[in-house]
Amino acid sequence: MLGVTGLEVVDDTNTALYVETLRSERLRIGVLAVVLAAILAIVSAIFAIFNDGIQYFASKPVGPELPVYVIGPFLLYETAVFFLLSRAVAGKLRPPAFARYVNAVVETSLPSVILLVASTYTEPAVIFGGWPSLLYFVFIIAATLRLNFALPLLTGVSSAAGYMAVAAYVLPLSMAASNPVETVLYHLSRAFIMLVAGVVAGLVSLRLRRTLVRVNEQNAARERVTSLFGQHVSPAVVERLLDENSSAEGEVSQICVMFLDIRDFTSFARQRPPREVVDYLNRSFAFMIEAVERHHGIINKFLGDGFMAIFGAPLASADAAAEAVAASREILAEIDARAAAGGQPPRVGIGLHAGPAVTGNIGSPRRKEFTAIGDTVNLAARLEQLNKEHGSRLLVSDAVAKALGPALGPAVLIGSVTVKGYAEPVPAWRLD
């Protein structure tokens, strides 16, 4: 795909910028078409209603259809360009970059044509003192939507050149004026203002373009972060990742891992249709996910009837263990509140362990996922499973208990428990 500068688009940011440029151009053309239609309607009405008054200033008969002959073709041109740009935005057309420069010259010729036609009917003072010469500025102002410095500048240059060309053609008729030098300076000053207006419009357009580029880059970065860390990364975490420009390459991090499992889910799912099972999971996970995100954790992956959450990565946190415990207790408190209200919330088991783990992108070049790997993850999963044996809902490792100290709150040391895959028993604490 070709960009607005004629360069090949090679990434999503440039593609988005190209599409936004086309949309902005279409908006500009639409505005101009509406303005020209309004001018045509007003001028045609004036020519039809006040034709006798117009004849008073004209050196020869003026037909009421004259505005249609002069402005009508330009209105049709803008309408055609609008529909072509609509097709381009829809991806059905790819206009060449140089067409925009040709368009700038064609558009700004309208005021010049009106002035030239008017010069055949009336005096120069009437021509240049009326509204047609101000029409140049409408095109210059609208050029700010072209998101390109060169195009508004070209519009200003084309307007100034067109105006001076008409003045040079008409001025010989007025050389009998008492001060022709003053007349020339008057027209030169107006042309200079058009040129300056084109420069200003170009600077404004460049500013708009840079703002749009920055917004597109931020959106692309946000999408990359969200894609990398999963759909359920909270907006706050995404913003912090963008602000800190965090890396997703593999590194050793001090984290706290949470494993949560919904009890008796297999028998529940066997007795109900799939849609009801999915709705149940969505309702159950909704408040759990909110609790995890509220305490700066991320849902790393869903495990059917449970999930794995990470605290302390990808953004480091000295309070990862405390945040995981707080999120776990909030989940259990919500379950208890719903049960007390007569609801049927899920029964869960939660396991927490804190320690070092390798965090980063894992997978193939085609499909990667941010995750954590190591003994810390394995032990958290084992603790969650031990809830069934001990009739508990929340078990944490000794590392988590030591990290919180007195802030751990109500807790019961159930002793050293045998963990599958571990040669030595592991101390565990019950927090529910």
Sequence and secondary structure as in RCSB ss.txt:
>XXXX:A:sequence
MLGVTGLEVVDDTNTALYVETLRSERLRIGVLAVVLAAILAIVSAIFAIFNDGIQYFASKPVGPELPVYVIGPFL
LYETAVFFLLSRAVAGKLRPPAFARYVNAVVETSLPSVILLVASTYTEPAVIFGGWPSLLYFVFIIAATLRLNFA
LPLLTGVSSAAGYMAVAAYVLPLSMAASNPVETVLYHLSRAFIMLVAGVVAGLVSLRLRRTLVRVNEQNAARERV
TSLFGQHVSPAVVERLLDENSSAEGEVSQICVMFLDIRDFTSFARQRPPREVVDYLNRSFAFMIEAVERHHGIIN
KFLGDGFMAIFGAPLASADAAAEAVAASREILAEIDARAAAGGQPPRVGIGLHAGPAVTGNIGSPRRKEFTAIGD
TVNLAARLEQLNKEHGSRLLVSDAVAKALGPALGPAVLIGSVTVKGYAEPVPAWRLD
>XXXX:A:secstr
 B TTS B  SHHHHHHHHHHHHHHHHHHHHHHHHHHHHHHHHHHHHHHSHHHHHHH SS   TTHHHHHHHHHH
HHHHHHHHHHHHHHTTS    THHHHHHHHHHHHHHHHHHHHHHTTS HHHHHHSGGGGHHHHHHHHGGGG  SH
HHHHHHHHHHHHHHHHHHHHGGGGTTSS HHHHHHHHHHHHHHHHHHHHHHHHHHHHHHHHHHHHHHHHHHHHHH
HHHH TT  HHHHHHHHHHT   S EEEEEEEEEEEETTHHHHHHTS HHHHHHHHHHHHHHHHHHHHHTTEEEE
EE SSEEEEEES SS  TTHHHHHHHHHHHHHHHHHHHHHTT     EEEEEEEEEEEEEEEE SS EEEEEESH
HHHHHHHHHHHHHHHT SEEEEHHHHHHHGGGG S EEEEEE  TT SS EEEEE  
